[in-house]
Amino acid sequence: MSDMSPPQNAMEASRRSAGPTDAQPVPFQDRATPMWATAISILFSLGSGLCLLSVAIFVVFFYEQVALNGQTLLAALLAVGAVVPLLGMIIFEVGHSRALAGYRYMRLRHAVTGRAVVGLFACAIFAVFSPYLAVPFVLTAALGWLFCGVVAQKMHSEPMWEFLPQEAVAFLSGRDQRAVDLANAARGESAFLDATQSALALCGLIGGFAMASWLVAQDVLNVAAIATIALVTCWSADAFAAFFRQISRADPELQHRAAEVRQLPAPYSADAEGDDTALIVSHLSVRTPDGTPLLSDISFRAEPGTIIGLSGDSFSGKSLLLRALHAPHDLDGLLVEGHVALQGAELWARHAKARALSSALVGPMPLSVPGGGANNLSCFIGDLQLQRARKALQNLVFTADTVDRIQNASDVTQLSCTEQKALALARALALRPSLYLLDRPEDGASESLLVALSQRLKSDARLGHITLMITENRQLLEQCDQLLMMQNGRIIEFAATSDIRERQASGWHRFVTPRSLESEEALDGWICSHFRREGDEANRRAVCMVANEMLSLACQSGIETQTEADSLSFEFKHFVGKCQIRMIDSRLALSSGAIQKAKTAADTSVDGERLSPLAKIMRDSLDVESSASDGGGVLLVAIKTYDPRLLSSRKVSQDAPRQR
């Protein structure tokens, strides 16, 4: 048996592993910060700040009891007593980190907020003794807001490493990974902010000291309170500045997220028969912030047990479509809208409630996190899931040694590309979602791995799983029941694989679009894709003009009965010296009299005269035929074209005698 094909017993094992007893999806929940963690973090932060204030209060007793009254014995006792809030501060900080291990970013944010709250509390307490004591707090807080809040947003951030062009040549050629990491590292804040925060803390110290001294001179305060007030004001000014710096920064939780994800209403009624079992994608669009469309009005339906192949030119939006279906919130800075539902549940919903996993995406680059091969394989769930994932992996790679090497790897990134791809695929299969989203699974995969994957997808399809797959691999394409053809971020055809292959083998290409004049741009893009040679500009213009008039004619014929699901089919084929466009329209009904009338109008027309769409088609075409088919009316138009290569050859021939 050839090494390119998996052993027969391995195939049987793969089928058995996909049995009904193993078909339950794994429960999951989206990442979220629990409310109890937020409450605990705030309490720990307040406690730590109060301990720090307590240390400043001891200064009063040192000065009054020891320095002024000469009670030297109290010096040691007060020193020991001052250790208590210091220990308390350490206990609060350590307890904070232990109680909320894994929430480091949240702890840091709440610690800064807690310090600012304690500073406000200290300001309120001092204002009770004298309103003048609140003046340094207010001034430093206002300066902190101005410089660390408003001005900070306009300051240029500092890169981690400023490299030279010659150095860029070195690390971009693959010589220095650390340099690549530094070049891609997050930019740091300006040094001006650090200096400003330190200066504001000193301003608070000086202001608190000056105000307290003035109040002592006015017999309002005791001289022993000067140092305490100065220290507390200094500490509070620093806390205010840190707080305003924090809120001026972009929240890391909101970085690299979609600008907006808008869920449109369901296009079907809640009790529509069969809608609760299929994948429904309706009016899915993705745009850049300036309005440039990346995906336009994507709508289709996938029944359970269907394997769908996504095909189209590069940059047609296939990968973006899979990402938009699975995780639209991760589309950095983009605007996403539409309705995506699977088995009646919205795929875009994000919350911390546990529920069954609906979909899994395997991209060209496998995902991995620190934790070793076993944890990456089992998603950290436990031994039962690890056994399920190991079985799936075994059915993909067929050798126990490879399975053990992947499972026991301490660093997944050190595995080969094929092993990482096998791990990612096995993990997705073991999670048992209802929807598999595979983006070029052949990248980095061996032929035997792809053969095993195709067998597994076929077995899972019998259990009702849906697969959407971007691939050019013949073995995987043979498993696809339908093909979804894309171009320029639009679906141009969605039909059975056999139908599309048969039509493409005969030279015909199809484009399906809604019956709407707004489809004109998409139609032009599809037409232009068939004229890519240099010098084809006149061909594009001529054919697009005729195609647009055909679209206008179809829109006129169905204007009274147009529905949202109403669509047109255009087919295109090249011939020598001409091309043909065939429009299939269920509502088109052209009589011989209408065609003759349009032909007469086209033959007798003069420049500037307004003509009907059919008359314009007659004027700009070589031949027009109308017929009927099972799908409705058919309009077949032949348009004269030229071969720009022949024109170039003639020009070269004409120029040759002149050069002699």
C-alpha positions in Angstrom: 0.0 0.0 0.0 1.3 3.5 -0.8 2.5 5.8 1.9 0.2 8.5 0.6 -2.9 6.6 1.8 -3.7 5.8 5.4 -4.1 2.1 6.4 -7.6 0.7 6.1 -7.8 -0.2 9.8 -6.9 3.5 10.6 -9.8 4.6 8.4 -12.1 2.3 10.3 -10.9 3.6 13.6 -11.5 7.1 12.4 -15.1 6.2 11.6 -15.6 4.5 14.9 -14.2 7.6 16.7 -17.0 9.7 15.2 -19.8 7.6 16.5 -22.9 8.9 18.1 -21.6 8.3 21.6 -18.8 10.7 21.0 -20.8 13.4 19.3 -21.5 15.7 22.2 -19.9 19.1 21.9 -17.7 20.4 24.7 -19.2 23.1 26.9 -17.5 26.5 26.9 -17.8 30.1 28.1 -16.4 33.3 26.8 -13.6 35.1 28.7 -15.0 37.6 31.3 -14.1 39.2 34.6 -16.5 38.1 37.3 -18.2 40.8 39.4 -17.0 39.2 42.7 -13.4 39.6 41.4 -13.9 43.3 40.8 -15.4 43.8 44.3 -12.6 41.9 46.0 -10.0 43.9 44.0 -11.5 47.2 45.0 -11.5 46.2 48.7 -7.9 45.0 48.7 -6.8 48.3 46.9 -8.7 50.4 49.5 -7.2 48.4 52.3 -3.6 48.9 51.0 -4.2 52.6 50.6 -5.5 53.0 54.1 -2.5 51.2 55.5 -0.3 53.7 53.7 -2.2 56.6 55.2 -1.8 55.1 58.6 1.9 55.2 58.3 1.7 59.0 57.8 -0.4 59.4 60.9 2.4 57.9 63.0 4.6 60.9 62.1 2.3 63.1 64.2 2.9 60.9 67.3 6.6 60.8 66.7 6.9 64.6 66.5 4.5 65.4 69.4 5.3 62.7 71.9 9.0 62.1 71.2 10.4 65.3 69.7 8.4 67.9 71.7 7.5 66.1 74.9 10.8 64.1 75.2 9.1 60.7 75.8 12.0 58.8 74.3 10.6 55.4 75.5 7.7 55.9 73.1 10.1 56.1 70.2 10.7 52.3 70.1 7.0 51.6 70.8 5.8 53.9 68.0 8.4 52.4 65.6 7.1 48.9 66.3 3.5 50.2 66.0 4.3 51.7 62.6 5.4 48.3 61.4 1.9 47.1 61.7 0.4 49.1 58.8 3.5 48.4 56.8 2.9 44.7 57.3 -0.8 45.2 56.6 0.1 46.8 53.3 2.3 43.9 52.4 -0.5 41.4 53.4 -3.1 43.3 51.4 -0.9 43.4 48.3 0.2 39.7 48.5 -3.4 38.7 49.4 -4.6 40.7 46.4 -2.3 38.8 44.0 -3.1 35.4 45.6 -6.9 35.9 45.7 -7.0 37.2 42.1 -4.2 35.2 40.5 -4.5 35.5 36.7 -6.2 38.9 36.9 -3.1 40.9 36.9 -4.3 43.7 34.6 -7.5 44.1 36.6 -5.5 44.3 39.9 -3.2 47.0 38.5 -6.1 49.1 37.3 -8.1 48.8 40.5 -4.9 49.5 42.6 -4.5 52.8 40.9 -8.2 53.6 41.2 -8.2 52.6 44.9 -5.3 54.9 45.7 -7.1 57.8 44.0 -10.2 57.1 46.1 -8.2 57.0 49.3 -6.6 60.3 48.3 -10.1 61.8 47.9 -11.0 60.4 51.3 -7.9 62.0 52.8 -8.8 65.3 51.2 -12.3 65.2 52.7 -10.9 64.4 56.2 -8.4 67.3 56.0 -11.1 69.7 54.7 -13.1 69.0 57.9 -10.2 70.5 59.9 -9.8 73.4 57.5 -11.0 74.0 53.9 -7.6 75.4 53.1 -6.0 72.0 53.4 -8.1 70.8 50.5 -6.5 73.4 48.2 -3.3 71.5 47.5 -5.3 68.4 46.7 -7.6 70.2 44.3 -4.7 72.0 42.5 -2.6 68.9 42.1 -5.6 66.9 40.9 -6.4 69.6 38.3 -2.8 69.7 37.1 -2.8 65.9 37.0 -5.9 65.9 34.9 -4.5 68.6 32.6 -1.0 67.1 32.0 -1.5 63.4 32.6 -4.9 63.2 31.1 -5.5 65.8 28.4 -1.9 66.4 27.3 -1.0 62.7 27.6 -3.4 61.9 24.8 -1.5 64.2 22.4 2.0 63.0 23.4 3.9 60.8 20.9 4.5 57.3 22.3 8.0 55.9 22.4 8.9 52.8 20.4 10.6 49.9 22.3 13.5 50.0 19.8 14.3 52.6 17.1 16.1 50.6 14.4 18.1 51.6 11.4 17.2 50.6 7.8 20.3 48.4 7.7 19.2 46.7 10.9 15.8 46.2 9.5 17.3 44.3 6.5 19.1 42.0 9.0 16.1 41.1 11.2 13.5 41.0 8.4 15.7 38.6 6.5 15.3 36.2 9.5 18.6 36.7 11.4 17.2 38.1 14.7 13.8 37.0 16.1 14.4 39.2 19.2 14.7 42.2 17.1 11.4 41.4 15.4 9.8 41.1 18.8 11.1 44.5 19.9 10.0 46.1 16.6 6.5 44.8 17.1 6.3 45.5 20.8 3.8 47.9 22.2 5.0 51.5 22.2 5.7 53.0 25.6 4.5 56.3 27.1 6.5 59.5 26.8 9.2 60.2 29.4 7.4 63.5 29.9 4.6 61.8 31.8 6.9 60.1 34.3 8.7 63.4 35.0 5.3 65.2 35.3 3.9 62.7 37.7 7.0 63.0 39.9 6.9 66.8 39.7 3.2 66.8 40.7 3.9 64.6 43.7 6.6 67.1 44.8 4.1 69.9 44.2 1.7 68.2 46.6 4.5 67.8 49.2 5.4 71.5 49.0 1.8 72.7 48.8 0.7 70.5 51.7 3.8 71.6 53.8 3.2 75.3 52.9 -0.5 75.3 53.7 -0.1 73.3 56.9 2.7 75.7 58.0 0.5 78.7 57.3 -2.4 77.2 59.3 0.0 76.5 62.2 1.1 80.2 62.1 -2.6 81.1 62.3 -3.0 78.8 65.4 -5.4 76.6 63.5 -3.3 73.4 63.5 -0.7 71.9 65.7 2.8 72.0 64.5 3.0 68.2 64.7 0.5 67.8 61.8 2.7 69.6 59.3 4.8 66.6 58.2 1.7 64.3 58.1 -0.3 66.6 55.9 2.7 67.2 53.6 3.2 63.4 53.2 -0.4 62.6 52.6 -0.8 65.4 50.1 2.3 64.2 48.2 1.0 60.7 48.2 -2.5 61.7 47.0 -1.1 64.0 44.2 0.9 61.0 42.9 -2.2 58.8 43.1 -4.3 61.4 41.2 -1.7 61.7 38.5 -1.5 57.9 38.1 -5.2 57.7 37.9 -5.5 60.3 35.1 -2.6 58.6 33.2 -4.5 55.3 33.4 -7.8 56.6 32.1 -6.0 58.5 29.3 -4.6 55.2 27.9 -6.5 53.0 25.5 -8.0 50.1 27.4 -6.1 46.9 26.3 -9.3 45.0 26.5 -10.6 47.2 23.6 -7.5 47.1 21.5 -7.5 44.9 18.4 -11.2 44.6 18.6 -13.9 45.3 16.0 -15.1 48.9 15.9 -18.7 47.7 15.9 -20.5 44.4 15.6 -24.2 44.9 14.9 -26.6 41.9 14.9 -29.4 42.3 12.4 -32.8 40.8 13.0 -33.3 37.2 11.9 -34.6 37.0 8.3 -37.0 34.2 9.2 -39.8 33.7 11.6 -39.0 32.0 14.9 -41.3 29.1 14.1 -40.1 28.6 10.5 -39.7 24.9 9.8 -36.1 23.7 9.6 -34.4 27.0 10.4 -33.4 25.7 13.9 -31.1 23.0 12.4 -29.2 24.9 9.6 -26.5 27.5 9.4 -28.2 30.8 8.4 -26.0 33.7 7.2 -28.0 36.8 6.2 -26.8 40.2 4.9 -23.3 39.8 6.4 -21.1 42.8 5.6 -17.7 44.0 6.8 -16.4 47.5 6.2 -13.4 49.6 7.1 -14.0 52.7 9.2 -14.0 54.8 6.0 -16.8 52.7 4.5 -14.7 50.6 2.1 -16.6 47.2 1.8 -14.6 44.1 2.4 -17.5 41.7 2.5 -20.8 42.8 0.9 -24.2 41.3 1.7 -23.2 37.7 2.2 -26.2 35.5 2.5 -26.5 31.7 2.3 -27.9 28.7 4.1 -26.0 25.4 4.9 -28.0 22.4 5.9 -26.8 19.9 8.5 -24.4 17.3 7.1 -23.1 19.6 4.3 -19.5 20.1 3.4 -19.0 23.5 1.6 -15.9 24.5 -0.2 -15.0 28.2 -0.5 -13.4 29.1 -3.7 -12.3 32.3 -5.5 -9.4 34.5 -6.4 -6.9 35.7 -3.8 -8.2 38.7 -1.8 -11.8 37.7 -2.6 -12.6 37.7 1.2 -12.7 33.9 1.9 -10.6 34.0 5.1 -12.3 37.1 6.3 -15.7 35.4 5.8 -14.7 32.5 8.1 -13.4 34.9 10.7 -16.5 37.1 10.5 -18.7 34.0 11.0 -16.8 32.7 14.0 -15.3 35.7 15.8 -16.4 39.1 14.4 -15.3 40.9 17.5 -11.6 40.1 16.7 -11.7 41.9 13.3 -9.5 44.8 14.3 -11.1 48.2 13.7 -13.7 46.9 11.3 -17.5 47.4 11.2 -19.4 44.2 11.1 -23.1 43.7 10.7 -25.4 40.8 9.7 -27.2 37.8 11.2 -25.4 34.5 11.8 -27.2 31.7 13.5 -26.7 27.9 13.9 -29.4 25.6 15.2 -31.4 28.6 16.2 -28.7 30.2 18.3 -26.8 33.3 17.4 -23.1 32.6 16.8 -22.0 36.1 17.6 -23.3 36.1 21.2 -20.6 36.5 23.8 -21.2 35.9 27.5 -19.8 34.0 30.4 -22.6 31.5 30.7 -21.6 27.9 29.9 -23.1 26.5 26.7 -22.3 23.9 24.0 -19.6 24.9 21.6 -21.1 25.7 18.2 -18.2 26.3 15.9 -14.4 25.9 15.8 -12.0 27.7 13.5 -8.7 26.3 12.4 -6.6 28.9 10.6 -3.6 28.5 8.3 -1.4 29.2 11.4 -2.2 26.8 14.2 -3.1 28.4 17.6 -1.1 27.5 20.7 -0.7 28.9 24.2 2.0 28.1 26.9 1.2 24.9 28.8 2.6 22.1 26.7 1.2 19.7 24.2 -1.3 17.9 26.4 -3.0 21.1 27.6 -3.1 22.6 24.0 -4.6 19.3 22.8 -7.3 19.0 25.5 -7.9 22.8 25.9 -6.9 22.4 29.6 -10.2 20.5 30.3 -8.9 17.3 31.7 -8.1 13.7 31.1 -11.4 12.7 29.5 -11.1 15.4 26.9 -7.4 14.5 26.4 -8.3 10.9 25.7 -10.9 12.1 23.1 -8.3 14.5 21.5 -5.6 11.9 21.6 -7.9 9.4 19.7 -8.6 12.1 17.1 -4.9 12.8 16.7 -4.1 9.1 16.4 -6.6 8.9 13.5 -4.9 11.7 11.8 -1.2 10.8 12.1 -1.5 7.0 12.5 1.7 6.6 14.6 1.8 6.3 18.4 5.3 7.9 18.5 4.1 11.0 16.8 1.1 11.3 19.1 3.3 10.9 22.2 5.8 13.5 20.9 3.0 16.0 20.3 1.2 15.3 23.6 4.4 15.4 25.7 5.9 18.5 24.0 6.8 21.1 26.6 6.7 23.9 24.0 4.2 23.3 21.1 6.0 25.9 18.9 9.0 23.6 18.8 7.0 21.0 16.9 7.2 20.7 13.1 4.6 22.5 11.0 2.9 19.3 10.2 2.7 18.3 13.9 1.3 21.7 14.9 -1.3 21.4 12.1 -2.2 17.9 13.2 -2.6 19.1 16.8 -4.9 22.0 15.8 -7.1 19.8 13.6 -7.3 17.1 16.3 -8.3 19.6 18.9 -11.0 21.0 16.7 -12.4 17.5 15.9 -12.3 16.5 19.5 -14.3 19.6 20.6 -17.1 18.2 18.4 -18.7 21.5 17.4 -21.7 21.6 15.0 -19.7 23.8 12.6 -16.1 23.3 11.4 -14.4 26.3 9.8 -11.2 25.3 8.1 -9.0 27.9 6.4 -6.5 26.2 4.0 -6.0 23.0 6.1 -3.5 21.8 3.5 -1.0 24.5 4.6 1.7 22.7 6.5 -0.1 19.3 6.3 1.2 16.1 4.8 -0.8 14.3 2.1 -1.7 11.4 4.5 -2.9 13.9 7.1 -5.3 15.4 4.5 -6.6 12.0 3.4 -7.4 11.2 7.0 -9.0 14.6 7.5 -11.2 14.2 4.5 -12.4 10.8 5.8 -13.1 12.3 9.2 -15.1 15.2 7.8 -17.1 12.8 5.7 -17.9 10.7 8.8 -18.9 13.8 10.8 -21.1 15.0 8.0 -23.2 11.9 8.4 -23.7 12.9 12.0 -25.0 16.3 11.0 -21.9 18.4 11.3 -21.4 21.3 8.8 -18.1 22.2 7.3 -17.0 25.4 5.6 -13.6 24.9 4.1 -11.2 27.1 2.1 -9.0 24.7 0.1 -7.4 24.0 -3.2 -6.6 20.4 -2.3 -8.2 18.0 -4.7 -8.8 15.3 -2.1 -10.7 17.8 0.1 -12.6 19.4 -2.7 -13.9 15.9 -3.7 -15.6 15.8 -0.3 -17.5 19.1 -0.8 -21.2 18.9 -1.6 -21.4 22.5 -2.6 -19.1 25.3 -3.7 -19.4 28.9 -2.6 -17.7 31.1 -5.2 -16.5 34.5 -4.1 -15.1 37.6 -5.8 -14.3 41.0 -4.4 -16.0 40.2 -1.1 -19.2 39.0 -2.7 -20.8 35.6 -3.4 -21.0 35.2 -7.1 -22.4 31.6 -7.0 -23.4 29.0 -4.5 -24.4 25.7 -6.0 -23.7 22.0 -6.1 -20.1 21.1 -6.7 -21.0 18.9 -9.7 -23.0 21.7 -11.4 -20.2 24.2 -11.0 -17.5 21.8 -12.3 -19.7 20.8 -15.3 -20.3 24.4 -16.2 -16.7 25.5 -15.8 -15.5 22.5 -17.9 -17.7 23.9 -20.7 -16.2 27.3 -20.3 -19.2 29.0 -18.8 -18.8 31.1 -15.6 -21.8 32.1 -13.4 -22.6 35.1 -11.3 -25.7 35.2 -9.1 -26.9 38.5 -7.7 -30.0 40.1 -6.3 -32.4 41.8 -8.7 -31.4 45.3 -7.9 -29.6 48.2 -9.6 -27.3 48.3 -6.6 -25.8 45.1 -8.0 -24.3 47.0 -10.9 -20.9 47.5 -9.2 -20.6 43.8 -8.3 -21.6 42.8 -11.9 -19.0 45.1 -13.4 -16.4 43.6 -11.1 -17.3 40.1 -12.2 -17.2 41.1 -15.9 -13.8 42.8 -15.5 -12.4 39.7 -13.9 -12.7 37.9 -17.3 -10.6 40.6 -19.0 -7.3 40.8 -17.2 -5.0 41.2 -20.2 -3.1 44.4 -20.8 -5.1 46.4 -23.4 -8.5 44.9 -22.5 -9.9 48.3 -21.3 -12.2 48.7 -24.3 -13.5 45.1 -23.9 -14.3 45.7 -20.3 -16.2 48.9 -21.1 -18.2 47.4 -24.0 -19.2 44.3 -22.1 -20.0 46.1 -18.9 -22.3 48.5 -20.7 -24.3 45.7 -22.2 -24.4 43.7 -18.9 -25.6 46.8 -17.0 -28.5 47.2 -19.5 -29.4 43.6 -19.1 -29.6 44.2 -15.3 -31.8 47.2 -15.9 -34.1 45.2 -18.1 -34.4 42.5 -15.5 -35.1 45.1 -12.8 -37.9 46.6 -14.9 -39.5 43.2 -15.6 -39.7 42.4 -11.9 -40.3 45.7 -10.3 -43.9 45.0 -9.2 -43.2 41.6 -7.7 -39.7 41.9 -6.5 -38.9 40.1 -3.2 -35.8 40.0 -1.0 -35.0 36.5 -2.2 -35.4 37.4 -5.9 -32.2 36.9 -7.8 -30.7 36.8 -11.3 -28.1 34.5 -12.9 -25.5 35.8 -15.4 -23.3 33.4 -17.3 -20.2 34.4 -19.3 -18.1 32.6 -21.9 -15.3 33.7 -24.3 -15.2 32.9 -28.0 -12.9 33.9 -30.8 -13.7 37.6 -31.6 -16.7 37.7 -29.3 -18.1 36.8 -25.9 -21.5 35.7 -24.8 -23.5 36.8 -21.7 -26.5 34.7 -20.8 -29.0 36.1 -18.3 -31.5 33.7 -16.6 -34.4 35.5 -15.1 -37.5 33.8 -13.7 -39.6 36.9 -14.5 -38.3 37.7 -18.0 -40.8 37.3 -20.8 -39.8 38.9 -24.1 -42.0 38.5 -27.1 -40.8 38.5 -30.7 -42.6 41.8 -31.2 -40.8 43.5 -28.3 -37.5 42.3 -29.6 -38.3 43.5 -33.2 -39.5 46.9 -31.8 -36.3 47.3 -29.8 -34.2 46.4 -32.9 -35.9 48.9 -35.0 -35.4 51.6 -32.4 -31.7 50.7 -32.2 -31.2 50.8 -36.0 -32.9 54.2 -36.4 -31.6 55.9 -33.3 -29.4 59.0 -33.4 -26.8 60.3 -31.0 -28.3 61.6 -27.8 -31.7 59.8 -28.2 -33.0 58.0 -25.2 -33.5 54.3 -25.7 -34.9 51.5 -23.6 -32.5 49.0 -22.0 -33.5 46.3 -24.6 -32.9 48.7 -27.5 -29.4 49.7 -26.1 -28.6 46.0 -25.8 -29.6 45.6 -29.5 -27.5 48.5 -30.5 -24.3 47.4 -28.7 -24.4 43.7 -29.4 -23.7 41.4 -32.3 -26.7 39.2 -31.7 -29.6 38.9 -29.2 -31.7 35.8 -28.6 -34.5 35.2 -26.2 -35.8 31.8 -25.1 -37.5 30.0 -22.2 -36.0 27.4 -19.9 -37.0 25.6 -16.7 -35.5 28.5 -14.7 -37.5 31.1 -16.5 -36.6 33.4 -19.4 -33.2 33.4 -21.0 -31.6 36.3 -22.7 -28.4 35.4 -24.7 -26.3 38.3 -26.0 -23.1 38.1 -28.1 -20.7 41.1 -27.9 -17.8 41.8 -30.2 -14.4 41.7 -28.5 -10.8 41.9 -29.6 -7.6 40.2 -28.6 -5.1 42.9 -27.4 -2.2 40.5 -28.1 -3.1 40.6 -31.8 -3.2 44.4 -31.8 0.2 44.5 -30.2 1.6 42.1 -32.8 0.2 44.2 -35.6 1.7 47.4 -34.1 5.1 45.7 -33.8 4.9 44.6 -37.5 3.9 48.1 -38.6 6.7 49.7 -36.6 9.4 47.3 -37.9 9.8 48.8 -41.4 10.2 52.3 -39.9 13.1 51.1 -37.8 15.1 49.7 -40.8 
